[in-house]
Amino acid sequence: CLMMSVTPTRGCLLDLPWEDILVPHILCHLPLQQLLSLQRVSKSFQSLIQLYLANMRCFDSSQIGPVIPRAAFVNLLKDNEVLQRLALQNCSDWLTDRELLPVIGQNHHLHQIQLKGCAQLSRHVLVAISLSCPNLRQLSLAHCEWVDSLSLRSLADHCKALEAVDLTACRQLKDEAICYLVQKCSKLKSLSLAVNANVGDVAVEETAKCCPELEHLDLTGCLRVKNDSIRVLAEYCPKLRSLKVKHCHNVAESSLSILRSRGVELDVEPPLQRALVLLQDVVGFAPFINLQI
């Protein structure tokens, strides 16, 4: 229907007001890949799509495909200064500082940024985010090993409204950097420190004391975390809803039971339940146990 030609008695799609009707009410419902194809129909459609791209509030690279030509990405967002959400997860094959820094620098309204697995970036991107995005609420840097303590400090100093941060497998970070982050960003509701052998009780306890609004904490694989910090977490975070401590071998049921009794969702089973599951795997059935004895 979008490509129907004009007839003498009926107007075409392009006759509708572009900024008032087409961009906010029609084009926003089409997948980005189709919009990019549509601009090849005619020069008028090309102008329309470029207007849409300049006013786009959300860009998600997964709508196009895993690999985007660098020049194409730059062209798509070169005129946009109103982005609110930017999702570029797993773009390590093509995304570098050169492509991303201009986008960050001209979009000061971003409140969600997803950079999971973007391995070719550098600490300069995080510094640019901290300086250009004062309203940032959610940031994912999972598996971005280029994140270091200095760039994280810059983020904490300038983006104090952060509510969700994913630092999974950011292996350069230690307790000191995490402590600085939570001291500055006390509104955090969700934090992932998973798969980081350098994170221990000091970071967890400081997070608990500084972030009373915390609802979700992921400590998966944090081998240095022990029972004491989990007890502090239970004491200082009354709004905690979920805690992940799988593969935290120094965390025992003696501390988890406090959270379990409050209905906090945990990713490890109670010891008895865990033993029954293991036994069922071994013998092929769960034995009947009279728990009233």
ZAMI-246069 format. One line per field, with one value per atom (N, C-alpha, C, CB): residue number from 1; x, y, z; atom name. Coordinates in steps of 0.05 Angstrom, whole numbers. Glycine has a CB too. Example, Ala and Ser with C-alpha at 12.3 -4.5 7.8 and 13.67 -1.06 7.14 Angstrom:
<nodes>
seq = (1,1,1,1,2,2,2,2)
xx = (264,246,264,226,257,273,258,282)
yy = (-114,-90,-66,-89,-45,-21,1,-12)
zz = (156,156,156,181,142,143,157,114)
atom = (N,CA,C,CB,N,CA,C,CB)
</nodes>
This chain:
<nodes>
seq = (1,1,1,1,2,2,2,2,3,3,3,3,4,4,4,4,5,5,5,5,6,6,6,6,7,7,7,7,8,8,8,8,9,9,9,9,10,10,10,10,11,11,11,11,12,12,12,12,13,13,13,13,14,14,14,14,15,15,15,15,16,16,16,16,17,17,17,17,18,18,18,18,19,19,19,19,20,20,20,20,21,21,21,21,22,22,22,22,23,23,23,23,24,24,24,24,25,25,25,25,26,26,26,26,27,27,27,27,28,28,28,28,29,29,29,29,30,30,30,30,31,31,31,31,32,32,32,32,33,33,33,33,34,34,34,34,35,35,35,35,36,36,36,36,37,37,37,37,38,38,38,38,39,39,39,39,40,40,40,40,41,41,41,41,42,42,42,42,43,43,43,43,44,44,44,44,45,45,45,45,46,46,46,46,47,47,47,47,48,48,48,48,49,49,49,49,50,50,50,50,51,51,51,51,52,52,52,52,53,53,53,53,54,54,54,54,55,55,55,55,56,56,56,56,57,57,57,57,58,58,58,58,59,59,59,59,60,60,60,60,61,61,61,61,62,62,62,62,63,63,63,63,64,64,64,64,65,65,65,65,66,66,66,66,67,67,67,67,68,68,68,68,69,69,69,69,70,70,70,70,71,71,71,71,72,72,72,72,73,73,73,73,74,74,74,74,75,75,75,75,76,76,76,76,77,77,77,77,78,78,78,78,79,79,79,79,80,80,80,80,81,81,81,81,82,82,82,82,83,83,83,83,84,84,84,84,85,85,85,85,86,86,86,86,87,87,87,87,88,88,88,88,89,89,89,89,90,90,90,90,91,91,91,91,92,92,92,92,93,93,93,93,94,94,94,94,95,95,95,95,96,96,96,96,97,97,97,97,98,98,98,98,99,99,99,99,100,100,100,100,101,101,101,101,102,102,102,102,103,103,103,103,104,104,104,104,105,105,105,105,106,106,106,106,107,107,107,107,108,108,108,108,109,109,109,109,110,110,110,110,111,111,111,111,112,112,112,112,113,113,113,113,114,114,114,114,115,115,115,115,116,116,116,116,117,117,117,117,118,118,118,118,119,119,119,119,120,120,120,120,121,121,121,121,122,122,122,122,123,123,123,123,124,124,124,124,125,125,125,125,126,126,126,126,127,127,127,127,128,128,128,128,129,129,129,129,130,130,130,130,131,131,131,131,132,132,132,132,133,133,133,133,134,134,134,134,135,135,135,135,136,136,136,136,137,137,137,137,138,138,138,138,139,139,139,139,140,140,140,140,141,141,141,141,142,142,142,142,143,143,143,143,144,144,144,144,145,145,145,145,146,146,146,146,147,147,147,147,148,148,148,148,149,149,149,149,150,150,150,150,151,151,151,151,152,152,152,152,153,153,153,153,154,154,154,154,155,155,155,155,156,156,156,156,157,157,157,157,158,158,158,158,159,159,159,159,160,160,160,160,161,161,161,161,162,162,162,162,163,163,163,163,164,164,164,164,165,165,165,165,166,166,166,166,167,167,167,167,168,168,168,168,169,169,169,169,170,170,170,170,171,171,171,171,172,172,172,172,173,173,173,173,174,174,174,174,175,175,175,175,176,176,176,176,177,177,177,177,178,178,178,178,179,179,179,179,180,180,180,180,181,181,181,181,182,182,182,182,183,183,183,183,184,184,184,184,185,185,185,185,186,186,186,186,187,187,187,187,188,188,188,188,189,189,189,189,190,190,190,190,191,191,191,191,192,192,192,192,193,193,193,193,194,194,194,194,195,195,195,195,196,196,196,196,197,197,197,197,198,198,198,198,199,199,199,199,200,200,200,200,201,201,201,201,202,202,202,202,203,203,203,203,204,204,204,204,205,205,205,205,206,206,206,206,207,207,207,207,208,208,208,208,209,209,209,209,210,210,210,210,211,211,211,211,212,212,212,212,213,213,213,213,214,214,214,214,215,215,215,215,216,216,216,216,217,217,217,217,218,218,218,218,219,219,219,219,220,220,220,220,221,221,221,221,222,222,222,222,223,223,223,223,224,224,224,224,225,225,225,225,226,226,226,226,227,227,227,227,228,228,228,228,229,229,229,229,230,230,230,230,231,231,231,231,232,232,232,232,233,233,233,233,234,234,234,234,235,235,235,235,236,236,236,236,237,237,237,237,238,238,238,238,239,239,239,239,240,240,240,240,241,241,241,241,242,242,242,242,243,243,243,243,244,244,244,244,245,245,245,245,246,246,246,246,247,247,247,247,248,248,248,248,249,249,249,249,250,250,250,250,251,251,251,251,252,252,252,252,253,253,253,253,254,254,254,254,255,255,255,255,256,256,256,256,257,257,257,257,258,258,258,258,259,259,259,259,260,260,260,260,261,261,261,261,262,262,262,262,263,263,263,263,264,264,264,264,265,265,265,265,266,266,266,266,267,267,267,267,268,268,268,268,269,269,269,269,270,270,270,270,271,271,271,271,272,272,272,272,273,273,273,273,274,274,274,274,275,275,275,275,276,276,276,276,277,277,277,277,278,278,278,278,279,279,279,279,280,280,280,280,281,281,281,281,282,282,282,282,283,283,283,283,284,284,284,284,285,285,285,285,286,286,286,286,287,287,287,287,288,288,288,288,289,289,289,289,290,290,290,290,291,291,291,291,292,292,292,292,293,293,293,293)
xx = (17,0,17,-19,41,58,69,81,69,82,62,101,36,16,20,-12,17,20,-4,25,1,-20,-40,-8,-66,-87,-100,-109,-114,-126,-145,-140,-159,-180,-172,-204,-150,-142,-112,-146,-107,-79,-63,-79,-38,-20,-11,4,3,13,29,29,45,63,48,83,23,7,0,-18,1,-5,17,-9,11,32,54,19,78,100,106,125,111,119,96,131,72,49,36,28,36,22,41,2,56,72,93,84,109,132,122,150,105,98,77,89,61,38,38,13,54,54,81,46,102,128,139,148,131,140,132,131,112,102,115,72,133,147,174,149,183,210,231,215,253,274,284,296,286,297,278,299,252,233,235,205,239,241,266,243,287,312,307,335,291,285,266,272,248,228,241,208,263,275,287,297,289,299,277,312,252,230,232,203,237,239,253,210,259,273,255,281,229,210,210,182,209,209,236,204,257,283,284,305,272,271,254,260,232,214,228,189,242,255,278,266,292,313,302,329,278,264,257,239,248,241,266,229,288,313,323,334,319,329,312,328,287,269,265,243,280,276,285,293,268,275,290,249,287,299,314,278,339,353,363,377,355,362,375,338,401,415,405,445,392,382,359,372,347,326,337,310,363,375,390,394,405,420,445,427,459,483,506,492,508,530,519,549,527,519,544,503,544,568,572,564,597,603,592,634,595,586,555,595,542,513,503,501,516,509,513,526,535,541,520,569,512,492,465,491,458,431,427,428,447,443,457,454,467,483,467,495,441,425,407,407,410,393,405,387,389,397,376,403,358,336,333,310,354,353,349,378,332,328,338,299,336,346,364,322,387,407,416,431,410,416,435,391,460,480,494,501,478,490,503,469,526,540,548,523,558,567,597,555,611,640,653,650,639,651,655,633,640,642,642,619,633,629,655,606,665,688,682,713,701,697,691,723,703,700,671,718,657,628,610,619,617,598,601,601,625,629,613,658,611,594,565,597,555,527,522,519,540,537,539,559,558,564,541,587,524,502,475,501,474,448,449,441,438,440,415,444,396,371,370,347,393,393,389,420,370,366,370,338,373,379,401,354,423,444,452,469,452,459,483,435,506,530,542,551,524,533,550,509,573,590,603,574,603,617,646,603,662,689,709,697,703,723,723,719,705,704,726,676,729,749,736,772,752,743,733,765,742,733,703,749,691,662,648,654,657,644,647,655,670,674,655,704,653,634,606,637,597,570,566,566,586,583,581,607,594,594,570,619,559,538,510,544,508,481,474,481,468,463,437,461,419,394,394,371,417,420,408,449,391,378,388,348,392,399,423,376,443,467,477,489,481,492,519,473,539,566,576,585,558,565,585,540,606,627,643,615,644,660,685,644,705,729,746,746,739,753,744,748,723,714,734,685,745,764,754,791,768,759,757,778,775,775,750,800,744,720,694,719,694,671,667,673,689,687,675,715,682,671,641,685,633,604,590,599,601,589,587,604,607,607,586,634,579,561,533,575,530,504,492,507,485,477,448,480,433,406,404,389,427,427,410,455,394,377,385,348,397,405,431,383,450,477,485,498,493,503,532,487,548,577,587,590,570,578,604,556,623,648,664,643,661,679,703,665,722,742,763,755,764,784,774,789,749,737,742,708,749,753,734,783,736,718,717,725,740,742,725,771,726,711,681,719,673,644,635,639,651,644,639,665,657,654,628,678,621,597,572,595,570,545,544,544,566,565,554,594,560,550,523,570,516,491,473,496,463,448,420,446,411,384,384,374,406,407,386,435,372,352,361,325,379,388,418,373,433,462,472,477,488,501,531,492,543,572,581,580,565,570,596,547,606,630,654,625,658,680,694,671,717,731,744,752,744,756,737,768,711,691,686,664,687,683,664,709,667,648,648,656,671,672,653,701,653,635,606,642,600,572,561,570,577,568,564,588,582,579,554,604,549,525,500,524,500,477,472,481,493,490,484,516,492,488,463,512,452,430,406,439,391,368,345,358,345,324,331,320,353,362,341,388,334,315,327,292,347,359,390,349,402,432,441,442,460,471,500,468,506,534,544,535,531,539,569,523,581,609,628,614,618,636,648,621,670,681,690,704,695,704,681,722,657,634,628,609,624,620,594,644,588,563,559,562,580,577,564,604,573,562,533,578,525,497,480,494,489,474,471,488,492,490,469,517,469,450,421,455,417,390,382,389,402,395,389,419,404,402,384,429,376,361,333,376,315,288,272,272,279,264,275,263,296,309,288,332,287,268,282,251,306,320,350,314,363,392,402,398,423,436,463,438,467,493,503,490,493,503,533,488,546,575,590,584,576,590,594,573,616,619,622,643,627,630,604,652,583,556,540,542,531,517,488,531,473,444,440,431,460,457,452,482,463,457,434,482,431,410,383,415,381,355,341,359,356,344,328,365,341,328,305,348,310,290,264,301,267,243,227,252,241,227,215,246,218,207,224,181,250,269,274,295,273,278,308,267,316,344,347,353,371,377,390,394,390,400,378,426,376,355,364,349,345,353,368,327,385,401,386,417,363,348,338,326,326,316,338,302,361,384,393,407,393,401,382,404,356,336,339,308,344,348,372,351,394,418,413,441,398,392,374,379,355,338,353,316,373,390,406,409,414,431,414,445,392,377,353,369,345,323,296,322,296,270,276,253,256,259,247,245,262,251,231,274,213,193,206,168,204,215,193,239,189,169,181,158,176,188,176,185,155,142,156,113,174,188,207,203)
yy = (-24,0,25,0,23,46,55,41,36,42,46,19,49,54,81,53,81,106,124,100,149,169,166,198,168,167,195,146,201,228,235,230,215,221,216,204,202,196,204,166,215,222,198,243,202,179,184,177,165,166,191,141,199,222,248,223,248,273,279,271,259,264,280,237,296,311,293,328,299,281,281,288,305,306,301,333,307,304,277,325,264,239,216,242,218,195,187,203,205,198,188,222,202,193,171,215,168,150,126,165,127,106,92,116,107,95,82,116,92,81,52,98,43,16,-4,15,6,-11,-18,3,-43,-51,-34,-81,-29,-11,-22,-8,-48,-60,-53,-91,-53,-46,-17,-54,0,29,34,44,20,25,16,10,-5,-14,6,-42,17,35,60,43,69,94,91,103,67,62,65,35,69,70,96,70,118,143,164,154,187,208,219,230,220,229,211,232,185,166,167,137,172,174,198,177,220,244,238,268,224,217,200,203,180,161,176,137,193,209,227,225,238,254,236,267,212,193,186,168,180,173,196,165,220,244,248,269,238,241,216,252,195,169,171,147,160,160,135,163,113,88,75,69,67,53,26,69,4,-23,-37,-39,-43,-55,-82,-57,-96,-123,-123,-136,-99,-97,-98,-72,-94,-94,-120,-70,-129,-154,-152,-159,-175,-175,-158,-203,-153,-138,-115,-155,-90,-67,-54,-46,-48,-33,-7,-27,-2,22,47,25,50,74,76,74,54,54,63,26,53,61,92,46,102,130,146,137,137,152,151,139,129,126,146,98,152,168,195,153,203,227,253,230,253,276,274,281,253,248,260,219,277,289,285,319,266,263,234,271,218,190,189,175,170,165,137,168,118,90,82,71,71,61,33,81,14,-14,-24,-32,-30,-39,-65,-17,-83,-106,-125,-122,-136,-156,-146,-181,-121,-109,-108,-81,-127,-127,-130,-149,-140,-144,-118,-162,-97,-73,-46,-73,-46,-21,-13,-23,11,22,50,22,61,89,109,98,105,124,126,115,104,105,115,78,107,111,139,90,149,174,197,181,201,223,220,225,196,191,198,161,190,196,226,182,239,267,286,275,277,295,287,295,266,258,260,229,282,288,279,317,266,257,227,265,213,184,177,173,158,148,118,156,105,76,71,59,58,50,22,69,6,-22,-27,-40,-35,-40,-68,-18,-86,-113,-126,-130,-135,-150,-133,-170,-107,-90,-87,-61,-107,-110,-91,-138,-79,-62,-33,-63,-26,1,5,7,30,36,53,52,58,73,101,76,111,138,139,146,117,116,121,89,107,111,139,91,151,179,197,187,192,208,205,200,181,177,193,147,193,207,238,201,248,277,286,285,268,276,267,264,249,237,240,207,264,268,255,298,248,236,205,247,193,165,150,157,130,113,85,114,74,46,43,29,27,23,-5,43,-18,-45,-45,-65,-54,-56,-85,-37,-104,-132,-141,-150,-155,-167,-145,-186,-121,-100,-97,-72,-112,-113,-88,-137,-69,-44,-24,-31,-30,-13,-14,-21,9,9,28,19,29,44,74,39,85,114,122,122,106,113,108,96,88,84,106,57,117,140,164,147,168,190,186,192,162,156,162,126,154,158,188,144,203,232,248,243,238,254,242,258,217,204,193,181,210,202,193,225,194,185,156,202,142,115,97,104,79,61,32,65,26,-1,-1,-15,-17,-19,-48,-2,-57,-84,-84,-98,-94,-95,-124,-80,-141,-169,-173,-185,-187,-194,-170,-211,-148,-125,-130,-97,-145,-158,-139,-180,-115,-96,-83,-74,-85,-71,-86,-67,-71,-83,-69,-79,-78,-67,-37,-78,-25,5,19,13,10,23,19,11,-4,-9,8,-39,10,27,56,25,66,94,97,102,78,79,80,55,62,61,85,35,96,119,144,126,146,168,163,174,138,131,115,114,129,116,108,134,115,108,81,130,67,42,22,30,10,-11,-38,-4,-38,-63,-61,-70,-81,-80,-109,-67,-112,-138,-135,-149,-151,-153,-181,-145,-196,-224,-229,-236,-253,-263,-244,-267,-235,-218,-228,-188,-240,-252,-231,-271,-206,-185,-172,-164,-178,-166,-183,-162,-171,-186,-172,-190,-179,-169,-139,-181,-126,-97,-83,-87,-91,-79,-85,-89,-110,-117,-102,-148,-100,-86,-57,-90,-44,-16,-11,-5,-30,-28,-29,-51,-48,-50,-25,-74,-13,11,36,15,38,62,62,67,38,36,23,19,37,26,18,45,29,22,-3,46,-16,-39,-61,-49,-71,-92,-117,-83,-114,-138,-136,-140,-157,-158,-185,-153,-184,-208,-210,-208,-231,-237,-263,-236,-273,-299,-301,-305,-322,-327,-308,-325,-292,-274,-291,-248,-303,-323,-312,-337,-286,-274,-264,-250,-267,-258,-280,-253,-272,-291,-284,-290,-299,-297,-270,-318,-258,-233,-211,-223,-209,-187,-193,-184,-218,-225,-217,-255,-221,-212,-182,-222,-167,-138,-130,-125,-144,-139,-143,-158,-164,-169,-147,-196,-136,-115,-88,-113,-81,-53,-51,-44,-72,-71,-84,-84,-69,-81,-86,-63,-73,-75,-97,-49,-111,-131,-152,-144,-157,-177,-202,-165,-199,-222,-219,-225,-242,-243,-268,-243,-265,-287,-292,-283,-316,-323,-350,-322,-360,-386,-384,-394,-406,-408,-390,-402,-378,-364,-385,-339,-399,-422,-416,-437,-390,-383,-371,-363,-373,-364,-388,-346,-389,-412,-406,-424,-427,-423,-408,-450,-407,-393,-363,-396,-352,-324,-321,-310,-340,-338,-342,-359,-358,-364,-339,-383,-318,-293,-281,-273,-280,-269,-287,-264,-313,-332,-330,-361,-324,-322,-296,-321,-277,-252,-254,-229,-277,-281,-271,-267,-265,-257,-280,-246,-275,-296,-302,-289,-327,-335,-356,-347,-357,-375,-401,-362,-406,-431,-443,-427,-470,-484,-487,-511,-490,-497,-523,-498,-528,-552,-578,-553,-581,-606,-610,-606,-588,-590,-596,-564,-584,-589,-618,-570,-629,-657,-676,-663,-670,-687,-687,-677,-663,-661,-677,-632,-675,-690,-720,-682,-728,-757,-767,-761,-750,-758,-762,-738,-745,-748,-774,-724,-782,-806,-832,-806,-834,-859,-859,-865,-836,-835,-830,-860,-826,-820,-805,-846,-791,-776,-794,-748,-802,-819,-804,-829,-819,-808,-803,-827,-778,-771,-759,-752,-770,-759,-736,-782,-712,-689,-683,-665,-697,-692,-708,-700,-726,-742,-724,-766)
zz = (0,0,0,24,14,15,-12,34,-31,-56,-79,-64,-73,-93,-107,-81,-132,-147,-144,-177,-149,-147,-169,-147,-163,-183,-185,-177,-206,-209,-188,-236,-175,-156,-128,-162,-124,-96,-92,-91,-69,-62,-54,-40,-50,-42,-13,-61,-3,24,30,31,11,15,17,-7,10,12,41,-4,59,87,100,101,121,134,145,157,138,145,175,130,186,214,233,219,225,243,242,238,218,214,208,192,186,176,195,149,205,222,249,226,264,291,292,307,272,274,254,270,234,214,212,186,206,203,228,193,251,276,281,299,265,268,249,263,232,212,222,185,218,225,211,219,224,213,187,233,184,160,136,163,140,119,112,127,132,127,109,153,115,99,70,111,66,39,25,39,41,30,18,51,29,20,-8,39,-18,-45,-67,-47,-58,-77,-94,-62,-81,-96,-79,-103,-91,-76,-54,-95,-60,-39,-15,-51,-20,2,16,-8,2,15,34,-7,26,43,67,27,63,85,106,75,97,115,130,100,116,130,151,109,146,166,190,155,185,206,223,195,209,223,241,203,231,247,272,229,272,295,311,285,304,317,346,302,364,393,402,409,387,395,371,406,375,355,366,344,354,363,339,373,341,319,312,325,331,325,305,351,300,280,252,284,249,223,218,220,237,234,251,205,254,271,262,274,236,225,208,209,215,200,189,218,163,152,168,122,175,191,178,194,152,138,140,109,139,140,168,134,189,216,220,237,211,213,198,202,175,158,171,130,184,196,218,207,234,258,256,282,233,231,237,204,232,237,262,213,277,300,325,304,339,364,386,360,381,400,410,388,406,415,445,407,453,482,490,489,471,476,453,478,460,441,449,439,431,437,415,438,422,404,414,399,425,437,417,453,425,408,381,405,380,355,353,352,365,367,339,385,319,293,278,277,285,269,284,250,309,324,338,344,333,347,357,328,371,381,359,396,336,315,306,291,306,298,320,288,345,367,380,387,382,397,386,396,359,349,356,319,356,364,393,359,410,439,443,455,429,433,426,418,406,397,409,367,425,437,467,428,477,506,521,510,507,520,524,503,520,523,552,513,557,584,586,594,562,562,541,556,549,530,535,534,514,515,498,506,510,496,502,503,510,517,495,524,502,483,461,470,464,444,452,443,444,454,442,449,419,406,415,376,434,444,464,456,474,494,517,482,537,560,552,581,529,520,515,494,508,503,530,491,551,577,588,597,583,591,575,586,549,532,542,503,549,559,585,565,602,628,623,646,603,598,582,585,566,547,555,520,574,580,610,572,619,647,657,653,639,646,644,630,641,638,661,633,655,676,675,673,651,648,630,638,639,623,626,632,603,603,590,588,605,596,599,611,599,603,582,602,592,575,560,556,572,561,579,559,572,590,588,582,571,569,591,541,605,626,649,636,657,679,702,669,723,747,741,770,726,720,704,705,684,667,684,642,701,718,738,732,748,766,752,777,727,711,708,684,703,701,727,693,749,775,782,797,774,780,765,774,741,724,719,697,724,719,745,698,763,789,790,809,768,767,757,748,754,745,763,744,751,765,760,759,737,730,715,712,726,714,712,730,689,685,679,662,699,696,696,720,685,683,668,669,679,666,659,642,673,670,689,677,679,696,708,681,697,708,735,688,740,763,789,759,810,836,856,845,881,901,902,928,901,903,883,901,858,836,841,809,850,855,878,860,898,921,913,943,896,887,871,870,855,839,856,820,876,892,911,907,919,936,922,947,896,880,868,857,863,849,869,823,888,910,901,934,877,868,853,849,853,839,849,841,829,835,825,823,805,794,788,768,797,793,788,818,767,762,764,734,782,785,778,813,763,758,744,743,748,734,738,704,762,768,794,772,790,812,831,802,822,838,857,820,854,871,896,855,920,944,963,958,989,1009,1012,1036,1008,1012,993,1007,967,948,954,920,961,967,991,971,1012,1036,1031,1059,1015,1009,992,995,973,957,974,936,993,1011,1027,1030,1038,1055,1039,1071,1014,999,981,981,976,956,969,932,986,999,981,1020,956,936,920,918,926,910,910,920,885,882,870,864,853,840,841,810,850,851,841,880,822,810,818,779,833,842,832,873,811,800,795,774,807,801,816,773,835,850,873,861,869,887,914,874,915,940,958,934,949,966,986,948,1012,1033,1048,1053,1069,1084,1097,1105,1107,1122,1105,1132,1080,1063,1056,1037,1054,1048,1071,1042,1096,1119,1120,1145,1112,1111,1090,1104,1068,1046,1056,1022,1072,1083,1102,1097,1117,1137,1124,1156,1104,1093,1068,1086,1056,1031,1034,1008,1046,1051,1025,1069,1003,979,960,964,968,951,943,966,917,906,895,885,885,874,879,844,884,888,874,918,858,845,857,814,868,881,872,912,849,840,835,814,842,840,859,812,879,901,923,911,923,939,969,930,976,1004,1016,1007,1001,1010,1018,989,1043,1053,1060,1077,1065,1072,1097,1074,1115,1140,1136,1157,1114,1108,1088,1096,1070,1050,1062,1028,1084,1096,1105,1119,1113,1121,1098,1132,1075,1051,1041,1029,1043,1034,1050,1036,1076,1093,1086,1122,1074,1065,1038,1067,1025,998,975,996,982,961,942,973,916,897,895,869,900,899,877,926,866,843,853,823,879,890,907,906,905,921,950,909,969,996,996,1014,1017,1017,1014,1042,1028,1026,998,1046,986,959,939,951,943,926,927,933,952,955,942,985,943,931,900,938,889,860,852,852,866,860,862,878,883,887,864,914,856,834,808,830,804,780,780,777,805,807,804,833,819,819,802,848,791,773,785,758,812,825,851,831,861,886,908,885,928,949,966,966,978,995,1023,998,1032,1058,1075,1055,1098,1116,1132,1136,1124,1136,1164,1118,1172,1198,1220,1197,1213,1233,1249,1220)
atom = (N,CA,C,CB,N,CA,C,CB,N,CA,C,CB,N,CA,C,CB,N,CA,C,CB,N,CA,C,CB,N,CA,C,CB,N,CA,C,CB,N,CA,C,CB,N,CA,C,CB,N,CA,C,CB,N,CA,C,CB,N,CA,C,CB,N,CA,C,CB,N,CA,C,CB,N,CA,C,CB,N,CA,C,CB,N,CA,C,CB,N,CA,C,CB,N,CA,C,CB,N,CA,C,CB,N,CA,C,CB,N,CA,C,CB,N,CA,C,CB,N,CA,C,CB,N,CA,C,CB,N,CA,C,CB,N,CA,C,CB,N,CA,C,CB,N,CA,C,CB,N,CA,C,CB,N,CA,C,CB,N,CA,C,CB,N,CA,C,CB,N,CA,C,CB,N,CA,C,CB,N,CA,C,CB,N,CA,C,CB,N,CA,C,CB,N,CA,C,CB,N,CA,C,CB,N,CA,C,CB,N,CA,C,CB,N,CA,C,CB,N,CA,C,CB,N,CA,C,CB,N,CA,C,CB,N,CA,C,CB,N,CA,C,CB,N,CA,C,CB,N,CA,C,CB,N,CA,C,CB,N,CA,C,CB,N,CA,C,CB,N,CA,C,CB,N,CA,C,CB,N,CA,C,CB,N,CA,C,CB,N,CA,C,CB,N,CA,C,CB,N,CA,C,CB,N,CA,C,CB,N,CA,C,CB,N,CA,C,CB,N,CA,C,CB,N,CA,C,CB,N,CA,C,CB,N,CA,C,CB,N,CA,C,CB,N,CA,C,CB,N,CA,C,CB,N,CA,C,CB,N,CA,C,CB,N,CA,C,CB,N,CA,C,CB,N,CA,C,CB,N,CA,C,CB,N,CA,C,CB,N,CA,C,CB,N,CA,C,CB,N,CA,C,CB,N,CA,C,CB,N,CA,C,CB,N,CA,C,CB,N,CA,C,CB,N,CA,C,CB,N,CA,C,CB,N,CA,C,CB,N,CA,C,CB,N,CA,C,CB,N,CA,C,CB,N,CA,C,CB,N,CA,C,CB,N,CA,C,CB,N,CA,C,CB,N,CA,C,CB,N,CA,C,CB,N,CA,C,CB,N,CA,C,CB,N,CA,C,CB,N,CA,C,CB,N,CA,C,CB,N,CA,C,CB,N,CA,C,CB,N,CA,C,CB,N,CA,C,CB,N,CA,C,CB,N,CA,C,CB,N,CA,C,CB,N,CA,C,CB,N,CA,C,CB,N,CA,C,CB,N,CA,C,CB,N,CA,C,CB,N,CA,C,CB,N,CA,C,CB,N,CA,C,CB,N,CA,C,CB,N,CA,C,CB,N,CA,C,CB,N,CA,C,CB,N,CA,C,CB,N,CA,C,CB,N,CA,C,CB,N,CA,C,CB,N,CA,C,CB,N,CA,C,CB,N,CA,C,CB,N,CA,C,CB,N,CA,C,CB,N,CA,C,CB,N,CA,C,CB,N,CA,C,CB,N,CA,C,CB,N,CA,C,CB,N,CA,C,CB,N,CA,C,CB,N,CA,C,CB,N,CA,C,CB,N,CA,C,CB,N,CA,C,CB,N,CA,C,CB,N,CA,C,CB,N,CA,C,CB,N,CA,C,CB,N,CA,C,CB,N,CA,C,CB,N,CA,C,CB,N,CA,C,CB,N,CA,C,CB,N,CA,C,CB,N,CA,C,CB,N,CA,C,CB,N,CA,C,CB,N,CA,C,CB,N,CA,C,CB,N,CA,C,CB,N,CA,C,CB,N,CA,C,CB,N,CA,C,CB,N,CA,C,CB,N,CA,C,CB,N,CA,C,CB,N,CA,C,CB,N,CA,C,CB,N,CA,C,CB,N,CA,C,CB,N,CA,C,CB,N,CA,C,CB,N,CA,C,CB,N,CA,C,CB,N,CA,C,CB,N,CA,C,CB,N,CA,C,CB,N,CA,C,CB,N,CA,C,CB,N,CA,C,CB,N,CA,C,CB,N,CA,C,CB,N,CA,C,CB,N,CA,C,CB,N,CA,C,CB,N,CA,C,CB,N,CA,C,CB,N,CA,C,CB,N,CA,C,CB,N,CA,C,CB,N,CA,C,CB,N,CA,C,CB,N,CA,C,CB,N,CA,C,CB,N,CA,C,CB,N,CA,C,CB,N,CA,C,CB,N,CA,C,CB,N,CA,C,CB,N,CA,C,CB,N,CA,C,CB,N,CA,C,CB,N,CA,C,CB,N,CA,C,CB,N,CA,C,CB,N,CA,C,CB,N,CA,C,CB,N,CA,C,CB,N,CA,C,CB,N,CA,C,CB,N,CA,C,CB,N,CA,C,CB,N,CA,C,CB,N,CA,C,CB,N,CA,C,CB,N,CA,C,CB,N,CA,C,CB,N,CA,C,CB,N,CA,C,CB,N,CA,C,CB,N,CA,C,CB,N,CA,C,CB,N,CA,C,CB,N,CA,C,CB,N,CA,C,CB,N,CA,C,CB,N,CA,C,CB,N,CA,C,CB,N,CA,C,CB,N,CA,C,CB,N,CA,C,CB,N,CA,C,CB,N,CA,C,CB,N,CA,C,CB,N,CA,C,CB,N,CA,C,CB,N,CA,C,CB,N,CA,C,CB,N,CA,C,CB,N,CA,C,CB,N,CA,C,CB,N,CA,C,CB,N,CA,C,CB,N,CA,C,CB,N,CA,C,CB,N,CA,C,CB,N,CA,C,CB,N,CA,C,CB,N,CA,C,CB,N,CA,C,CB,N,CA,C,CB,N,CA,C,CB,N,CA,C,CB,N,CA,C,CB,N,CA,C,CB,N,CA,C,CB,N,CA,C,CB,N,CA,C,CB,N,CA,C,CB,N,CA,C,CB,N,CA,C,CB,N,CA,C,CB,N,CA,C,CB,N,CA,C,CB,N,CA,C,CB,N,CA,C,CB,N,CA,C,CB,N,CA,C,CB,N,CA,C,CB,N,CA,C,CB,N,CA,C,CB,N,CA,C,CB,N,CA,C,CB,N,CA,C,CB,N,CA,C,CB,N,CA,C,CB,N,CA,C,CB,N,CA,C,CB,N,CA,C,CB,N,CA,C,CB,N,CA,C,CB,N,CA,C,CB,N,CA,C,CB,N,CA,C,CB,N,CA,C,CB,N,CA,C,CB,N,CA,C,CB,N,CA,C,CB,N,CA,C,CB,N,CA,C,CB,N,CA,C,CB,N,CA,C,CB,N,CA,C,CB,N,CA,C,CB,N,CA,C,CB,N,CA,C,CB)
</nodes>
